[in-house]
């Protein structure tokens, strides 16, 4: 651990900002972007996950705070611009895993996710049964009207990325306005979802305030274990770039580093500083980045959470040693406790120099999970820093 991290600390406050479930759905994918101001406004995107199918999503909704989380409004539906619509072949296309982020160069809140396609009256995504394209999709927020533009798909000319997208990810905006967009893609030509292999790459993109354009991609990353790698997230700390990656199968999450943000070392499994495995089972991880310290948010097997789908509860945070690329075991803290529900679809954001947020929701996947106290809540976990974050 670097010396400058030693005196960095934070207080945790867990707030339930919304709590309701229906007979047919629960809430998922709470992901936020901050619009600069004094104070900043936070626009939180989230979706309904319908119980009738697997990965069956409705339109994107919005919640919002203009007082750094003291109060929230919403959810408000954006069905006209971020809903599902029919294509010429009769299928329906939707955007999901949508993550807003402020783009300083254009002064726009840009949301990036990826597409999912459904057939009429079929309640599972067609990419599970057919060889279909998947796209990185995006939308731009109109602050005055408080609405999003109709989502668009980014064109990627390289045919190897016929099925690729940037869902559940953290991007990096460069000083020149270009964007490093982490993506994952199907490596093989199999039409079988279960037999597919996955890899990750960073796309360097241009955004002019309206259109997101592909420029090039970096290292093609995968691992021999399981089905490969998915859902990568980026951060920049101490002059280097770091990417955490979800193992598509098995009990491993991965991490890698880069000097330029495009070209990365071979991924290595996340481990503790004492050499033990993190054991994050088939689940994403995300970064919380302070100018004086780097942190990872994750779920893992604890030995007592086998009742939770893929051990996705509690939600933890721990400090990272960026030189050794390991987690410091004695820094681990619980952000959201285990109430039986899956907390694996979460997000992080820096809002001000002294406040970061982690957003999470209770996915009611496992049968009987509500007996442990879960009720479909959406959580805002406030991290109050004891030292200013000079990144903001």
Residue, then its C-alpha position, 0 to 999 in steps of 0.5 A: x500500500x502506498x504511504x499516501x493511502x494510510x490516512x485516507x478514511x471514509x464514513x458509510x451511510x446506507x440509505x434506501x431511496x426506493x422500495x417497491x416490487x410488483x407481482x411481475x417485476x423488481x428493479x435493477x441496474x441503478x447507475x448514475x451520472x453527475x451533472x456538475x454544479x454547486x451542488x452537483x445533480x445526480x441522475x440515476x438510471x434504473x429498469x424493471x426486470x420482469x419475472x416472466x423471463x430471463x434478462x427481460x427488461x422494460x424501459x429505462x427510468x430515472x431518479x434524481x437528487x439535487x442535494x447530494x442524496x438528501x432527497x430523491x425524486x422519481x422514478x420517472x419513465x423514459x419509454x418514448x426514448x429509452x424503451x423497446x421498439x419494433x424492428x423491420x423483422x418484427x423483433x423488439x430491441x431495447x437498451x439495457x445495462x445503461x450507465x450515465x456519465x458526464x462528458x466535460x468536453x461537450x458539457x453533456x451527460x452521455x449514457x452508454x449501455x448495449x442492446x438486447x433483442x426480443x421476439x414478439x411474445x417470447x420472454x427471453x433475449x434472442x441472443x441466447x438462442x440465435x446468432x444475432x448482433x449486439x451493439x453498444x448503444x447510447x443516449x444524451x440527456x437534455x437537462x432543460x427538458x429532463x429527458x433522454x434522446x432516443x437511443x442509438x447504436x454505435x457502428x463498429x466496422x470490425x466484423x469480430x465485434x458483430x456481437x459486442x457491447x458496453x453494459x454495466x461498465x465504467x468508462x474513462x473520458x480523456x482530456x482531449x474529449x475522446x472516450x475509452x469505452x470498455x466492451x465485451x464481445x462473443x469470440x466464437x461463431x457458436x449460436x449456443x449461448x451456453x457454449x459461447x466464449x467471451x473476450x474484452x477490449x477497450x474501444x477508443x471513441x469520439x463524442x461530438x455532443x450527439x454522435x458516439x463514433x468508434x476510432x480503434x480498439x486495444x488489446x483483445x483479452x480473454x482467459x482459458x477458464x470458464x467462458x472467458x471475460x465479460x463486463x469490464x470496468x475502467x479507472x485511472x489512478x496514479x498515472x496508470x489505467x486499471x481494468x477489472x473484469x468479470x469471469x464469465x463462469x467460475x469463482x474468479x474475477x480478474x484485473x489488469x493494468x495499462x500505461x495508455x488505456x488501450x493495451x493491457x497486460x494479461x489478466x490475473x485473478x483477484x487475490x488478497x494481499x495474503x495470497x488468498x483468492x477473492x472468490x467473486x463468483x461470476x459477478x461484476x466488480x467496480x472501482x471507487x477512485x479517490x486521488x489518494x487511494x484506489x478501492x474495489x466494490x465486489x461480492x464474494x463467497x463468505x462461507x455463510x451466504x450460499x442462500x444468495x444467488x452466486x454469493x452476491x450479498x453482502x456488498x463489500x469494499x476494500x482498498x487496492x494495492x495498485x502496485x501488486x494488484x491485490x486487495x488489502x484484506x484488513x481494509x474490507x468493509x460491508x456496504x450493504x448487508x446480506x438480506x437474501x437478495x442478489x446485489x451483483x448489479x451495482x454502480x459507483x460514482x464520485x459526486x463531489x470532492x468529499x462524497x462518492x456513492x455506490x448504488x445497488x438494488x435487491x434482485x429477488x432471484x433466488x426462491x425464498x430470498x425474501x425470508x431473509x428480509x429483502x424487499x426489492x430496495x434500491x440503495x444509495x451508499x454514501x461514502x463521506x471522505x475525510x480528505x478531499x478527492x482531488x480528482x474532482 
